[in-house]
Amino acid sequence: MKKTTKFMSLLCLSLALVAFTFVSCDDDEKTEVALKFNKATVEVAVGATDTVTVNNGTSPFTATSGDTEKATVTVANNKISIKGVEEGTTTVTVKDKYNNSGVINVKVTAAEEEEEEA
């Protein structure tokens, strides 16, 4: 009888320990990660495009221009393409699958004029 009681106590303790282990492995506690880029600042001429690479984070990425009258943005995998629209400055905010974000500073300069040959 004593062996049965000890066995049942040990079994209950083991089950409680296993249940506690599964509960403590919950993924709800994600840490925020600041996205990093190969360039923190982009200088691009009106009509030109420059590309920035996201170095960390989890795909898919989204990008939003702070001022689409100054610069527009598109995303392909971890490549952020920024096109100059009008002279000025703006920012591009990039977010990943887990809503981690990073900011790219953008300066749009005047388009270079081609010199005419005489």
ZALUMBA-179928 format. One record per residue: residue in one letter; residue number from 1; x, y, z of N, C-alpha, C, O, CB in turn. Coordinates in pm, whole numbers. Glycine has a CB too. Layout:
{pado 'a'; NUM; {X; Y; Z}; {X; Y; Z}; {X; Y; Z}; {X; Y; Z}; {X; Y; Z}}
...
END
This chain:
{pado 'm'; 1; {82; -118; 0}; {0; 0; 0}; {87; 125; 0}; {55; 223; -68}; {-93; -1; 119}}
{pado 'k'; 2; {198; 122; 78}; {286; 237; 84}; {350; 264; -51}; {368; 380; -90}; {392; 217; 190}}
{pado 'k'; 3; {386; 158; -124}; {446; 174; -256}; {349; 241; -353}; {390; 324; -434}; {491; 38; -311}}
{pado 't'; 4; {223; 205; -347}; {122; 263; -434}; {103; 411; -404}; {91; 492; -496}; {-11; 188; -419}}
{pado 't'; 5; {101; 448; -279}; {84; 587; -238}; {204; 671; -283}; {187; 781; -334}; {66; 597; -85}}
{pado 'k'; 6; {325; 617; -264}; {445; 688; -308}; {446; 704; -460}; {480; 810; -512}; {571; 614; -261}}
{pado 'f'; 7; {408; 599; -529}; {405; 604; -675}; {305; 708; -724}; {337; 785; -815}; {368; 467; -732}}
{pado 'm'; 8; {186; 712; -665}; {83; 809; -705}; {128; 952; -673}; {104; 1044; -752}; {-51; 778; -633}}
{pado 's'; 9; {193; 971; -560}; {244; 1104; -524}; {350; 1149; -623}; {350; 1264; -667}; {301; 1104; -381}}
{pado 'l'; 10; {440; 1059; -657}; {545; 1090; -753}; {486; 1118; -891}; {532; 1209; -960}; {646; 975; -762}}
{pado 'l'; 11; {386; 1043; -931}; {320; 1064; -1060}; {251; 1201; -1064}; {263; 1273; -1163}; {218; 951; -1086}}
{pado 'c'; 12; {180; 1236; -959}; {111; 1366; -953}; {212; 1481; -957}; {190; 1581; -1025}; {25; 1376; -826}}
{pado 'l'; 13; {322; 1467; -884}; {425; 1570; -883}; {487; 1585; -1022}; {511; 1697; -1067}; {533; 1536; -779}}
{pado 's'; 14; {511; 1474; -1089}; {568; 1479; -1224}; {474; 1546; -1321}; {517; 1628; -1403}; {600; 1338; -1273}}
{pado 'l'; 15; {345; 1514; -1314}; {247; 1577; -1403}; {237; 1728; -1378}; {226; 1806; -1473}; {109; 1513; -1384}}
{pado 'a'; 16; {241; 1769; -1251}; {237; 1911; -1217}; {360; 1983; -1273}; {349; 2094; -1323}; {227; 1931; -1064}}
{pado 'l'; 17; {476; 1920; -1264}; {599; 1978; -1316}; {593; 1993; -1467}; {635; 2095; -1521}; {719; 1893; -1275}}
{pado 'v'; 18; {542; 1893; -1537}; {529; 1900; -1683}; {431; 2010; -1723}; {458; 2086; -1816}; {481; 1764; -1740}}
{pado 'a'; 19; {319; 2020; -1653}; {220; 2125; -1683}; {281; 2263; -1662}; {259; 2352; -1744}; {95; 2108; -1596}}
{pado 'f'; 20; {355; 2283; -1555}; {420; 2410; -1528}; {519; 2445; -1638}; {528; 2561; -1679}; {490; 2407; -1393}}
{pado 't'; 21; {594; 2347; -1686}; {691; 2370; -1792}; {623; 2420; -1919}; {673; 2514; -1981}; {769; 2242; -1822}}
{pado 'f'; 22; {513; 2360; -1959}; {443; 2403; -2080}; {385; 2543; -2065}; {386; 2620; -2161}; {333; 2305; -2115}}
{pado 'v'; 23; {334; 2576; -1949}; {276; 2708; -1927}; {384; 2815; -1929}; {359; 2925; -1978}; {200; 2712; -1794}}
{pado 's'; 24; {502; 2787; -1877}; {607; 2887; -1869}; {676; 2911; -2003}; {753; 3006; -2014}; {710; 2846; -1767}}
{pado 'c'; 25; {651; 2831; -2103}; {713; 2848; -2235}; {626; 2927; -2330}; {639; 2911; -2452}; {745; 2713; -2295}}
{pado 'd'; 26; {539; 3010; -2281}; {449; 3089; -2364}; {527; 3196; -2441}; {621; 3254; -2388}; {340; 3155; -2277}}
{pado 'd'; 27; {488; 3222; -2566}; {555; 3320; -2652}; {499; 3461; -2639}; {534; 3547; -2720}; {545; 3276; -2794}}
{pado 'd'; 28; {414; 3488; -2541}; {353; 3619; -2528}; {454; 3729; -2496}; {427; 3847; -2522}; {248; 3615; -2422}}
{pado 'e'; 29; {566; 3694; -2441}; {663; 3794; -2399}; {769; 3814; -2506}; {884; 3773; -2488}; {727; 3753; -2267}}
{pado 'k'; 30; {733; 3877; -2617}; {829; 3906; -2723}; {899; 4038; -2692}; {835; 4134; -2649}; {760; 3912; -2862}}
{pado 't'; 31; {1030; 4042; -2713}; {1103; 4164; -2690}; {1106; 4247; -2818}; {1115; 4192; -2928}; {1245; 4135; -2641}}
{pado 'e'; 32; {1099; 4378; -2802}; {1102; 4466; -2918}; {1244; 4474; -2971}; {1340; 4481; -2895}; {1049; 4605; -2884}}
{pado 'v'; 33; {1254; 4473; -3103}; {1383; 4483; -3168}; {1379; 4602; -3263}; {1286; 4614; -3343}; {1419; 4350; -3244}}
{pado 'a'; 34; {1477; 4690; -3253}; {1484; 4803; -3346}; {1542; 4751; -3477}; {1648; 4689; -3479}; {1571; 4920; -3288}}
{pado 'l'; 35; {1472; 4778; -3587}; {1523; 4735; -3717}; {1647; 4816; -3753}; {1657; 4935; -3723}; {1415; 4752; -3827}}
{pado 'k'; 36; {1742; 4748; -3817}; {1867; 4812; -3858}; {1879; 4803; -4009}; {1832; 4708; -4072}; {1991; 4746; -3789}}
{pado 'f'; 37; {1943; 4905; -4067}; {1954; 4916; -4212}; {2101; 4934; -4252}; {2184; 4971; -4170}; {1869; 5033; -4265}}
{pado 'n'; 38; {2130; 4907; -4380}; {2266; 4929; -4426}; {2296; 5078; -4441}; {2413; 5116; -4451}; {2290; 4857; -4558}}
{pado 'k'; 39; {2192; 5163; -4444}; {2206; 5309; -4448}; {2100; 5367; -4356}; {1982; 5333; -4366}; {2191; 5365; -4595}}
{pado 'a'; 40; {2141; 5456; -4266}; {2044; 5521; -4177}; {1985; 5645; -4243}; {1875; 5688; -4208}; {2110; 5559; -4043}}
{pado 't'; 41; {2058; 5702; -4339}; {2016; 5822; -4410}; {2035; 5801; -4559}; {2134; 5743; -4603}; {2095; 5947; -4361}}
{pado 'v'; 42; {1938; 5849; -4636}; {1944; 5837; -4782}; {1934; 5976; -4842}; {1849; 6056; -4802}; {1831; 5745; -4837}}
{pado 'e'; 43; {2022; 6005; -4938}; {2011; 6129; -5015}; {1987; 6087; -5159}; {2067; 6016; -5219}; {2141; 6219; -5002}}
{pado 'v'; 44; {1874; 6131; -5211}; {1833; 6089; -5345}; {1784; 6211; -5423}; {1720; 6300; -5366}; {1722; 5979; -5337}}
{pado 'a'; 45; {1813; 6216; -5553}; {1769; 6327; -5637}; {1624; 6305; -5680}; {1575; 6193; -5681}; {1861; 6340; -5761}}
{pado 'v'; 46; {1558; 6414; -5715}; {1422; 6404; -5768}; {1424; 6313; -5890}; {1505; 6332; -5980}; {1365; 6546; -5804}}
{pado 'g'; 47; {1335; 6215; -5894}; {1327; 6121; -6005}; {1418; 6000; -5992}; {1402; 5903; -6067}; {1357; 6191; -6131}}
{pado 'a'; 48; {1513; 6004; -5901}; {1606; 5892; -5882}; {1556; 5801; -5770}; {1471; 5839; -5690}; {1749; 5944; -5851}}
{pado 't'; 49; {1611; 5680; -5766}; {1574; 5582; -5664}; {1699; 5530; -5595}; {1801; 5506; -5660}; {1494; 5465; -5727}}
{pado 'd'; 50; {1691; 5511; -5465}; {1799; 5450; -5388}; {1739; 5333; -5310}; {1621; 5336; -5274}; {1868; 5554; -5292}}
{pado 't'; 51; {1820; 5233; -5285}; {1772; 5113; -5216}; {1844; 5096; -5083}; {1965; 5113; -5073}; {1792; 4988; -5303}}
{pado 'v'; 52; {1765; 5062; -4980}; {1817; 5036; -4846}; {1783; 4891; -4811}; {1674; 4843; -4842}; {1756; 5137; -4740}}
{pado 't'; 53; {1877; 4823; -4748}; {1857; 4683; -4708}; {1830; 4676; -4558}; {1900; 4736; -4478}; {1981; 4598; -4744}}
{pado 'v'; 54; {1725; 4600; -4522}; {1695; 4574; -4381}; {1787; 4460; -4337}; {1787; 4353; -4398}; {1542; 4537; -4359}}
{pado 'n'; 55; {1865; 4484; -4232}; {1964; 4385; -4188}; {1914; 4286; -4084}; {1980; 4185; -4059}; {2082; 4456; -4133}}
{pado 'n'; 56; {1799; 4313; -4022}; {1746; 4222; -3920}; {1594; 4226; -3927}; {1538; 4286; -4019}; {1797; 4258; -3777}}
{pado 'g'; 57; {1527; 4164; -3832}; {1381; 4162; -3834}; {1329; 4040; -3909}; {1406; 3959; -3960}; {1327; 4289; -3897}}
{pado 't'; 58; {1197; 4031; -3914}; {1132; 3915; -3974}; {1040; 3960; -4087}; {954; 4047; -4068}; {1054; 3836; -3869}}
{pado 's'; 59; {1058; 3901; -4202}; {976; 3929; -4320}; {833; 3881; -4295}; {817; 3784; -4221}; {1036; 3861; -4446}}
{pado 'p'; 60; {731; 3941; -4350}; {733; 4049; -4449}; {750; 4186; -4383}; {713; 4207; -4268}; {604; 4047; -4531}}
{pado 'f'; 61; {808; 4278; -4461}; {829; 4414; -4416}; {729; 4507; -4485}; {686; 4481; -4597}; {973; 4459; -4444}}
{pado 't'; 62; {693; 4614; -4417}; {612; 4721; -4476}; {689; 4851; -4457}; {765; 4865; -4361}; {468; 4728; -4412}}
{pado 'a'; 63; {669; 4945; -4548}; {736; 5075; -4537}; {637; 5184; -4572}; {556; 5171; -4663}; {861; 5082; -4630}}
{pado 't'; 64; {646; 5295; -4497}; {556; 5407; -4518}; {637; 5536; -4521}; {718; 5562; -4431}; {448; 5413; -4408}}
{pado 's'; 65; {615; 5616; -4625}; {679; 5746; -4633}; {604; 5845; -4545}; {481; 5847; -4544}; {685; 5797; -4780}}
{pado 'g'; 66; {679; 5927; -4472}; {618; 6029; -4389}; {555; 6139; -4472}; {464; 6208; -4425}; {720; 6088; -4295}}
{pado 'd'; 67; {603; 6158; -4596}; {550; 6262; -4685}; {565; 6213; -4829}; {673; 6222; -4887}; {624; 6398; -4664}}
{pado 't'; 68; {458; 6161; -4885}; {463; 6104; -5020}; {482; 6212; -5127}; {507; 6179; -5243}; {336; 6025; -5049}}
{pado 'e'; 69; {469; 6339; -5090}; {498; 6446; -5186}; {649; 6468; -5198}; {695; 6529; -5295}; {429; 6578; -5143}}
{pado 'k'; 70; {724; 6418; -5103}; {871; 6429; -5107}; {935; 6301; -5158}; {1027; 6306; -5240}; {925; 6461; -4967}}
{pado 'a'; 71; {888; 6185; -5110}; {946; 6057; -5150}; {842; 5946; -5140}; {757; 5947; -5052}; {1069; 6023; -5062}}
{pado 't'; 72; {851; 5852; -5233}; {765; 5734; -5229}; {852; 5613; -5198}; {974; 5617; -5213}; {686; 5715; -5363}}
{pado 'v'; 73; {787; 5507; -5155}; {862; 5390; -5111}; {794; 5262; -5155}; {671; 5254; -5156}; {879; 5392; -4959}}
{pado 't'; 74; {873; 5162; -5192}; {823; 5028; -5224}; {911; 4926; -5152}; {1025; 4955; -5115}; {823; 5002; -5380}}
{pado 'v'; 75; {855; 4807; -5132}; {925; 4701; -5060}; {929; 4575; -5144}; {828; 4534; -5202}; {858; 4673; -4923}}
{pado 'a'; 76; {1046; 4512; -5152}; {1062; 4381; -5215}; {1154; 4300; -5123}; {1274; 4324; -5117}; {1121; 4393; -5362}}
{pado 'n'; 77; {1095; 4203; -5054}; {1168; 4123; -4954}; {1225; 4214; -4847}; {1149; 4281; -4777}; {1281; 4040; -5020}}
{pado 'n'; 78; {1358; 4218; -4833}; {1418; 4306; -4733}; {1482; 4430; -4796}; {1567; 4495; -4734}; {1523; 4229; -4653}}
{pado 'k'; 79; {1442; 4463; -4918}; {1492; 4580; -4990}; {1385; 4689; -4992}; {1272; 4666; -5035}; {1534; 4542; -5134}}
{pado 'i'; 80; {1423; 4809; -4946}; {1334; 4923; -4942}; {1381; 5020; -5049}; {1492; 5073; -5039}; {1331; 4989; -4800}}
{pado 's'; 81; {1299; 5045; -5151}; {1334; 5138; -5258}; {1267; 5272; -5231}; {1146; 5281; -5212}; {1292; 5083; -5397}}
{pado 'i'; 82; {1349; 5377; -5230}; {1300; 5511; -5201}; {1323; 5598; -5325}; {1435; 5611; -5373}; {1372; 5572; -5076}}
{pado 'k'; 83; {1214; 5657; -5375}; {1222; 5740; -5495}; {1194; 5886; -5459}; {1095; 5917; -5394}; {1122; 5691; -5602}}
{pado 'g'; 84; {1285; 5975; -5502}; {1268; 6117; -5478}; {1158; 6175; -5566}; {1154; 6148; -5686}; {1399; 6191; -5502}}
{pado 'v'; 85; {1069; 6255; -5507}; {958; 6314; -5582}; {975; 6466; -5590}; {961; 6526; -5697}; {822; 6279; -5515}}
{pado 'e'; 86; {1006; 6529; -5475}; {1019; 6674; -5468}; {1125; 6707; -5363}; {1138; 6636; -5264}; {883; 6743; -5433}}
{pado 'e'; 87; {1201; 6814; -5386}; {1306; 6853; -5292}; {1252; 6869; -5150}; {1142; 6921; -5130}; {1372; 6983; -5338}}
{pado 'g'; 88; {1330; 6823; -5053}; {1291; 6837; -4913}; {1338; 6717; -4832}; {1419; 6637; -4879}; {1140; 6853; -4899}}
{pado 't'; 89; {1286; 6706; -4711}; {1323; 6594; -4625}; {1197; 6525; -4573}; {1091; 6585; -4561}; {1411; 6643; -4506}}
{pado 't'; 90; {1213; 6398; -4544}; {1105; 6318; -4486}; {1168; 6197; -4418}; {1290; 6185; -4414}; {1000; 6275; -4593}}
{pado 't'; 91; {1087; 6111; -4367}; {1134; 5985; -4309}; {1055; 5870; -4369}; {944; 5888; -4418}; {1120; 5987; -4153}}
{pado 'v'; 92; {1114; 5753; -4365}; {1046; 5630; -4405}; {1047; 5539; -4284}; {1153; 5509; -4229}; {1115; 5562; -4530}}
{pado 't'; 93; {929; 5494; -4242}; {917; 5402; -4129}; {898; 5262; -4183}; {810; 5237; -4265}; {799; 5442; -4036}}
{pado 'v'; 94; {982; 5170; -4137}; {977; 5030; -4181}; {934; 4945; -4062}; {985; 4962; -3951}; {1116; 4982; -4237}}
{pado 'k'; 95; {841; 4853; -4086}; {796; 4759; -3983}; {808; 4617; -4033}; {795; 4590; -4153}; {650; 4790; -3940}}
{pado 'd'; 96; {834; 4525; -3940}; {842; 4385; -3977}; {717; 4309; -3933}; {622; 4369; -3883}; {968; 4320; -3917}}
{pado 'k'; 97; {719; 4179; -3951}; {605; 4092; -3919}; {556; 4110; -3776}; {436; 4101; -3749}; {642; 3947; -3943}}
{pado 'y'; 98; {649; 4134; -3681}; {615; 4145; -3540}; {601; 4290; -3494}; {604; 4318; -3374}; {720; 4075; -3456}}
{pado 'n'; 99; {586; 4381; -3589}; {565; 4523; -3562}; {688; 4592; -3503}; {676; 4701; -3447}; {448; 4539; -3468}}
{pado 'n'; 100; {806; 4530; -3515}; {930; 4599; -3480}; {952; 4705; -3587}; {918; 4682; -3704}; {1053; 4500; -3469}}
{pado 's'; 101; {1008; 4820; -3550}; {1019; 4927; -3650}; {1156; 4993; -3649}; {1234; 4978; -3555}; {913; 5031; -3627}}
{pado 'g'; 102; {1180; 5067; -3755}; {1301; 5147; -3770}; {1270; 5262; -3864}; {1175; 5255; -3942}; {1420; 5062; -3823}}
{pado 'v'; 103; {1351; 5367; -3857}; {1326; 5486; -3937}; {1448; 5518; -4022}; {1562; 5511; -3976}; {1292; 5606; -3847}}
{pado 'i'; 104; {1422; 5552; -4148}; {1526; 5594; -4242}; {1502; 5742; -4270}; {1391; 5781; -4308}; {1525; 5507; -4375}}
{pado 'n'; 105; {1604; 5825; -4253}; {1594; 5967; -4286}; {1621; 5986; -4434}; {1715; 5928; -4489}; {1693; 6052; -4201}}
{pado 'v'; 106; {1538; 6067; -4499}; {1548; 6085; -4644}; {1563; 6233; -4677}; {1486; 6317; -4628}; {1424; 6025; -4716}}
{pado 'k'; 107; {1662; 6264; -4760}; {1679; 6400; -4812}; {1670; 6391; -4964}; {1746; 6318; -5028}; {1817; 6464; -4767}}
{pado 'v'; 108; {1574; 6465; -5020}; {1555; 6467; -5165}; {1616; 6597; -5217}; {1581; 6706; -5174}; {1402; 6454; -5205}}
{pado 't'; 109; {1710; 6581; -5312}; {1779; 6696; -5369}; {1729; 6722; -5511}; {1658; 6639; -5569}; {1932; 6674; -5370}}
{pado 'a'; 110; {1766; 6838; -5567}; {1726; 6874; -5703}; {1787; 6775; -5801}; {1897; 6724; -5781}; {1769; 7019; -5738}}
{pado 'a'; 111; {1713; 6748; -5907}; {1764; 6659; -6011}; {1881; 6727; -6081}; {1878; 6847; -6108}; {1652; 6621; -6113}}
{pado 'e'; 112; {1984; 6649; -6109}; {2099; 6704; -6179}; {2060; 6732; -6324}; {2004; 6647; -6392}; {2220; 6608; -6173}}
{pado 'e'; 113; {2092; 6853; -6368}; {2062; 6890; -6507}; {2179; 6853; -6595}; {2295; 6873; -6559}; {2030; 7040; -6519}}
{pado 'e'; 114; {2147; 6798; -6712}; {2251; 6762; -6806}; {2298; 6886; -6880}; {2217; 6970; -6920}; {2201; 6655; -6904}}
{pado 'e'; 115; {2430; 6895; -6899}; {2483; 7010; -6972}; {2464; 6987; -7121}; {2483; 6877; -7172}; {2633; 7033; -6938}}
{pado 'e'; 116; {2425; 7095; -7190}; {2406; 7086; -7334}; {2539; 7107; -7405}; {2618; 7194; -7367}; {2300; 7189; -7383}}
{pado 'e'; 117; {2564; 7027; -7508}; {2688; 7041; -7583}; {2666; 7142; -7694}; {2559; 7144; -7755}; {2734; 6904; -7641}}
{pado 'a'; 118; {2767; 7228; -7721}; {2755; 7331; -7822}; {2796; 7283; -7957}; {2791; 7358; -8054}; {2836; 7451; -7785}}
END
